[in-house]
């Protein structure tokens, strides 16, 4: 997916103020269903959380998973702008979704003969089942997101703090460029690495960047007429980000690991639990990219990380040995 940003758009590019509960709910449903945990480091980071959530999923979650499928656009009516920072307000907005919005959002949804009638009717614009949908969303949130919501917000806030500094010191161009490798900025085109075709038309209303804890791929959310489009992108997460979400927290690297590897390499290993680029790792560690290259070379030779290149970006992630070392 891509969006052409005009000059009026660029002067209105902004960052979200906090975590988006509706966006997190939709993104978590997508990552819950992914089956690439063995190949995708960002997706694999949620394996423990997936296991816990799958054990307690109510039957109503089948409808939510049909609506929020992996590698498909998030239905617009499920992430209303009104609920950008408040779950209750967001659920109230979903409850008020109209027939046109339902039909438009689900025009390409696959048929599912196992859906209850009230949910299957959404594709025809029937709004009668919305109260049941909202209750299913609340039940899912209580199970999957509420136990670790404070931690989630802390991770999103950390990403926002980093991006704010980039914006202050480098401007909008640096902010958009810094979203690599999942988002590519080649003025005036912003392109997301989501595998979905299409172009979101620009209306000069700007673009809101929303770091999303549960995203493993960016997602452009079109606005209602006159509204602001949103780009939900994967936030930079610390290695211990599953604490409170899977109720089996990964231990932060203690003194023993720092004694073994040195404090900087121990911190690098922790950050790389969810994979990131050389530039992202440098930003998180507060060192230069050349210094990061030296540290990653040592970690790679020790068999703790793997490195591969995507175009002009060098990406690093943990090996099973590196992950096992962190878990001790």
Backbone torsions as a table, in degrees:
resi	resn	phi	psi	omega
1	UNK	NA	145.6	-179.7
2	UNK	-140.0	159.9	175.6
3	UNK	-140.5	133.3	176.4
4	UNK	-90.3	119.4	-177.0
5	UNK	-99.0	117.4	176.5
6	UNK	-82.0	173.6	178.3
7	UNK	-58.8	-44.2	176.1
8	UNK	-59.0	-34.2	177.0
9	UNK	-65.5	-45.8	-173.9
10	UNK	-63.1	-35.7	-179.5
11	UNK	-76.5	-8.3	178.7
12	UNK	-112.7	12.6	175.1
13	UNK	-68.6	132.5	-179.0
14	UNK	-144.1	172.9	178.4
15	UNK	-109.9	144.5	175.3
16	UNK	-60.5	157.4	-179.3
17	UNK	-87.0	-21.0	-176.5
18	UNK	-166.1	-176.1	178.1
19	UNK	-64.2	145.2	-179.9
20	UNK	-100.7	105.4	-174.1
21	UNK	-63.8	-35.7	179.9
22	UNK	-72.8	-38.8	176.5
23	UNK	-65.6	-40.0	178.6
24	UNK	-65.0	-39.7	179.8
25	UNK	-62.0	-48.1	-179.3
26	UNK	-65.1	-44.4	-179.0
27	UNK	-65.2	-36.2	-179.6
28	UNK	-67.9	-34.4	176.5
29	UNK	-65.4	-35.3	177.5
30	UNK	-68.7	-46.7	-177.7
31	UNK	-70.3	-26.8	176.6
32	UNK	-60.1	-34.1	-174.9
33	UNK	-93.4	-5.0	-178.1
34	UNK	-69.8	146.0	-178.8
35	UNK	-120.7	24.0	-177.0
36	UNK	-108.2	24.2	-176.4
37	UNK	-59.3	-26.5	179.8
38	UNK	-80.8	-16.4	-176.0
39	UNK	-112.9	-26.1	-175.3
40	UNK	-110.0	112.3	-175.5
41	UNK	-61.4	-39.9	-179.0
42	UNK	-65.1	-39.7	178.4
43	UNK	-71.9	-38.7	-178.7
44	UNK	-63.2	-26.5	-179.2
45	UNK	-62.2	-17.4	-178.4
46	UNK	-100.9	10.1	-174.7
47	UNK	-59.6	-43.8	-179.8
48	UNK	-66.6	-41.4	177.2
49	UNK	-61.6	-43.7	178.3
50	UNK	-56.3	-46.7	-177.4
51	UNK	-58.5	-46.4	-179.6
52	UNK	-62.6	-45.9	-175.7
53	UNK	-67.3	-41.7	-179.2
54	UNK	-59.9	-32.1	-179.0
55	UNK	-65.9	-27.1	-174.2
56	UNK	-115.0	8.2	-175.7
57	UNK	-62.2	128.6	173.2
58	UNK	-76.3	164.0	-179.2
59	UNK	-59.5	-31.8	-177.4
60	UNK	-64.8	-17.9	-179.0
61	UNK	-66.4	-20.4	178.5
62	UNK	-60.6	-35.9	178.2
63	UNK	-67.0	-42.8	-179.5
64	UNK	-64.4	-39.2	-179.7
65	UNK	-70.2	-30.6	174.4
66	UNK	-66.8	-39.4	-179.4
67	UNK	-72.7	-36.3	-175.9
68	UNK	-114.6	75.4	-177.3
69	UNK	-84.8	147.9	175.8
70	UNK	-63.1	146.0	176.4
71	UNK	60.2	30.7	174.7
72	UNK	-136.8	153.5	-179.9
73	UNK	-61.9	144.8	174.0
74	UNK	-72.8	126.0	177.8
75	UNK	-55.0	131.0	-172.9
76	UNK	-61.7	-35.5	-175.6
77	UNK	-70.1	-14.9	179.2
78	UNK	-84.3	-13.5	-179.9
79	UNK	-125.8	59.5	-176.7
80	UNK	-64.2	144.4	178.8
81	UNK	-60.9	-29.2	-179.0
82	UNK	-63.9	-26.1	-179.1
83	UNK	-102.1	26.4	-173.1
84	UNK	-58.3	-36.6	-176.9
85	UNK	-126.7	8.8	-175.6
86	UNK	-145.3	120.9	-177.0
87	UNK	-63.3	-45.9	-177.1
88	UNK	-60.1	-43.7	178.7
89	UNK	-65.1	-39.2	179.3
90	UNK	-64.2	-44.3	178.9
91	UNK	-64.5	-36.3	177.2
92	UNK	-64.1	-36.0	178.7
93	UNK	-69.5	-38.5	176.5
94	UNK	-61.5	-39.7	-179.7
95	UNK	-61.2	-26.4	-178.3
96	UNK	-96.3	6.4	-179.6
97	UNK	-57.6	139.4	-178.2
98	UNK	-94.9	171.4	-176.5
99	UNK	-60.5	-40.0	-178.5
100	UNK	-63.3	-42.9	-179.7
101	UNK	-63.2	-41.8	179.7
102	UNK	-62.7	-48.6	-177.6
103	UNK	-64.0	-40.1	-179.5
104	UNK	-66.1	-41.9	-176.7
105	UNK	-71.1	-28.0	-173.6
106	UNK	-111.2	17.3	-176.7
107	UNK	-64.8	-24.6	179.7
108	UNK	-110.4	8.0	-178.7
109	UNK	-68.0	137.4	179.4
110	UNK	-71.3	150.4	176.7
111	UNK	-69.0	140.6	177.7
112	UNK	-134.7	106.4	-174.1
113	UNK	-75.5	-7.3	178.3
114	UNK	-91.7	-2.8	-180.0
115	UNK	-71.0	146.6	172.7
116	UNK	-65.4	151.7	-176.3
117	UNK	-54.3	-37.2	-177.0
118	UNK	-65.2	-29.0	179.0
119	UNK	-85.7	-39.9	179.3
120	UNK	-60.0	-28.1	-178.1
121	UNK	-74.3	-12.5	179.1
122	UNK	-58.6	-39.1	-177.0
123	UNK	-63.3	-21.4	176.9
124	UNK	-93.8	4.2	178.9
125	UNK	87.3	11.9	-179.7
126	UNK	-79.1	118.0	-175.6
127	UNK	-93.6	1.5	-174.0
128	UNK	-62.2	-27.5	-177.0
129	UNK	-88.2	2.9	-176.9
130	UNK	-60.1	-39.6	177.2
131	UNK	-59.0	-38.3	177.8
132	UNK	-68.3	-36.8	178.0
133	UNK	-63.5	-45.4	-179.5
134	UNK	-62.4	-39.7	177.7
135	UNK	-65.4	-38.3	177.3
136	UNK	-63.7	-39.0	178.2
137	UNK	-65.4	-41.0	178.8
138	UNK	-64.9	-43.9	179.9
139	UNK	-62.8	-42.3	179.8
140	UNK	-65.5	-42.9	178.7
141	UNK	-58.8	-43.8	-178.8
142	UNK	-61.8	-35.6	-179.8
143	UNK	-78.7	-49.2	-166.4
144	UNK	-94.3	-33.8	-171.7
145	UNK	-110.0	-39.4	-173.4
146	UNK	-57.5	-40.3	-177.4
147	UNK	-58.8	-28.1	-178.2
148	UNK	-122.6	24.4	-174.0
149	UNK	-62.5	-40.0	-179.3
150	UNK	-63.1	-41.7	178.4
151	UNK	-65.1	-42.9	177.6
152	UNK	-56.1	-47.9	-179.0
153	UNK	-62.4	-37.0	179.3
154	UNK	-64.8	-39.3	178.7
155	UNK	-66.1	-44.1	178.7
156	UNK	-63.8	-42.3	179.0
157	UNK	-61.2	-38.3	178.9
158	UNK	-64.2	-41.7	177.9
159	UNK	-64.0	-43.8	179.8
160	UNK	-61.8	-39.6	178.3
161	UNK	-62.0	-42.1	179.2
162	UNK	-65.0	-45.8	-178.7
163	UNK	-65.7	-34.9	178.6
164	UNK	-62.2	-41.5	177.5
165	UNK	-63.8	-40.5	177.6
166	UNK	-61.5	-43.8	179.9
167	UNK	-63.8	-42.2	-178.7
168	UNK	-64.4	-39.7	-173.2
169	UNK	-95.5	-22.8	-176.1
170	UNK	-122.8	-8.8	179.2
171	UNK	81.4	-176.1	-175.9
172	UNK	-63.1	-38.2	-178.8
173	UNK	-60.3	-45.1	179.0
174	UNK	-66.9	-36.9	179.3
175	UNK	-61.6	-47.8	-178.8
176	UNK	-70.5	-38.5	178.0
177	UNK	-63.7	-33.7	-177.4
178	UNK	-71.2	-4.1	178.8
179	UNK	-84.2	-1.2	177.4
180	UNK	-61.1	157.2	3.0
181	UNK	-90.9	-7.0	-176.1
182	UNK	-75.0	-22.4	179.2
183	UNK	-126.6	132.1	-178.6
184	UNK	-114.3	129.2	-179.5
185	UNK	-114.9	111.5	173.4
186	UNK	-128.7	94.1	-171.6
187	UNK	-45.5	131.4	5.4
188	UNK	-98.9	22.5	-173.4
189	UNK	-107.7	129.7	172.8
190	UNK	-109.4	123.2	-175.3
191	UNK	-123.3	133.2	-178.9
192	UNK	-100.3	144.9	179.8
193	UNK	-91.5	66.3	-178.4
194	UNK	-114.7	-0.5	178.5
195	UNK	73.3	8.6	-177.7
196	UNK	-105.3	130.5	178.9
197	UNK	-77.1	163.1	173.9
198	UNK	121.4	163.1	179.3
199	UNK	-128.8	131.1	176.5
200	UNK	-89.6	117.0	-177.0
201	UNK	-66.3	143.0	178.0
202	UNK	-86.6	139.2	177.3
203	UNK	-121.9	11.5	178.9
204	UNK	75.3	13.2	-177.2
205	UNK	-93.4	-1.5	177.7
206	UNK	97.1	-162.3	-179.3
207	UNK	-154.6	131.4	177.8
208	UNK	-104.4	123.5	178.6
209	UNK	-91.7	124.0	-174.4
210	UNK	-122.9	104.1	176.1
211	UNK	-66.2	131.2	-174.7
212	UNK	-124.7	120.1	-174.5
213	UNK	-60.5	-42.2	-174.5
214	UNK	-89.8	-2.9	179.8
215	UNK	-75.5	139.2	168.6
216	UNK	-114.2	-2.9	175.3
217	UNK	-147.7	149.2	-179.8
218	UNK	-72.1	158.1	179.5
219	UNK	-146.1	125.5	175.9
220	UNK	-88.6	127.3	179.4
221	UNK	-109.0	110.7	179.7
222	UNK	-65.2	149.3	-179.1
223	UNK	-93.1	167.6	165.8
224	UNK	-70.2	162.5	-179.3
225	UNK	-51.0	126.5	179.7
226	UNK	85.9	-5.9	-178.9
227	UNK	-87.8	-178.5	-177.7
228	UNK	-106.2	125.4	175.3
229	UNK	-65.5	149.7	179.5
230	UNK	-118.4	142.0	172.5
231	UNK	-112.6	107.5	174.0
232	UNK	-84.6	120.1	-177.3
233	UNK	-127.8	153.8	-179.6
234	UNK	-65.7	123.9	178.5
235	UNK	-76.6	158.4	174.7
236	UNK	-74.2	124.1	-174.7
237	UNK	-114.8	144.2	171.9
238	UNK	-74.7	159.3	-177.4
239	UNK	-62.1	-32.5	-177.1
240	UNK	-86.5	24.8	-173.0
241	UNK	-68.8	-15.6	-179.5
242	UNK	-84.1	-6.3	179.4
243	UNK	-59.9	130.2	-179.0
244	UNK	87.2	-23.5	178.2
245	UNK	-90.5	-38.2	179.6
246	UNK	-106.0	-0.3	179.5
247	UNK	56.9	21.1	175.3
248	UNK	-143.0	70.2	-167.9
249	UNK	-64.1	136.9	171.9
250	UNK	-72.8	134.5	-178.2
251	UNK	-71.8	140.3	173.3
252	UNK	-69.3	150.2	-178.4
253	UNK	-62.6	124.1	-178.0
254	UNK	-92.7	-166.6	-177.0
255	UNK	-63.9	-32.3	-177.6
256	UNK	-63.1	-43.4	179.5
257	UNK	-67.6	-40.5	178.0
258	UNK	-65.0	-36.5	177.3
259	UNK	-65.0	-36.1	-177.3
260	UNK	-74.0	-46.4	-172.9
261	UNK	-102.6	-18.9	-168.7
262	UNK	96.2	147.5	-173.8
263	UNK	-60.9	-39.2	-177.7
264	UNK	-69.4	-43.4	-179.9
265	UNK	-70.4	-33.2	175.8
266	UNK	-63.7	-43.0	177.6
267	UNK	-65.2	-39.8	178.8
268	UNK	-62.3	-42.2	-180.0
269	UNK	-62.7	-38.1	178.5
270	UNK	-63.4	-47.7	-179.0
271	UNK	-63.5	-38.1	-175.6
272	UNK	-74.5	0.0	176.5
273	UNK	-60.6	-25.1	177.5
274	UNK	-111.9	5.9	177.1
275	UNK	75.0	139.8	174.2
276	UNK	-167.3	173.4	-178.9
277	UNK	-86.5	170.2	178.1
278	UNK	-60.1	-43.8	-178.2
279	UNK	-67.0	-39.0	177.8
280	UNK	-64.8	-41.6	179.6
281	UNK	-64.8	-39.2	177.8
282	UNK	-62.4	-41.4	-179.9
283	UNK	-64.7	-40.9	-178.3
284	UNK	-70.1	-34.9	-178.7
285	UNK	-85.4	-19.1	-177.3
286	UNK	75.2	31.8	178.3
287	UNK	-126.5	175.8	-178.7
288	UNK	-80.2	156.2	176.1
289	UNK	-57.8	-34.8	179.2
290	UNK	-66.2	-37.4	176.8
291	UNK	-66.5	-39.2	177.0
292	UNK	-61.0	-41.9	179.7
293	UNK	-58.1	-39.4	178.6
294	UNK	-66.7	-42.1	-179.8
295	UNK	-67.2	-42.7	-179.0
296	UNK	-67.6	-31.0	176.4
297	UNK	-62.1	-44.1	179.3
298	UNK	-64.1	-45.0	-178.9
299	UNK	-65.4	-36.8	179.6
300	UNK	-68.3	-43.3	178.8
301	UNK	-63.7	-28.8	178.7
302	UNK	-81.6	-3.1	178.7
303	UNK	79.0	19.1	-176.5
304	UNK	-94.5	-23.0	178.5
305	UNK	-137.1	161.7	170.6
306	UNK	-121.1	153.8	-177.2
307	UNK	-132.7	136.4	172.9
308	UNK	-143.9	161.5	-175.7
309	UNK	-110.3	134.3	171.0
310	UNK	-118.6	102.7	-174.6
311	UNK	56.6	-115.3	-177.0
312	UNK	-97.7	9.6	-176.2
313	UNK	-112.8	132.2	177.3
314	UNK	-99.6	123.1	-175.7
315	UNK	-113.3	142.1	-179.5
316	UNK	-125.0	146.6	174.6
317	UNK	-152.8	164.5	-176.7
318	UNK	-75.3	148.5	166.2
319	UNK	-86.8	167.9	174.6
320	UNK	-55.1	-35.3	178.0
321	UNK	-65.3	-43.8	178.3
322	UNK	-62.7	-41.6	178.0
323	UNK	-64.3	-41.9	179.9
324	UNK	-64.0	-36.3	179.4
325	UNK	-64.7	-38.9	178.5
326	UNK	-67.8	-32.1	-176.2
327	UNK	-75.2	-10.8	-177.3
328	UNK	-77.4	NA	NA
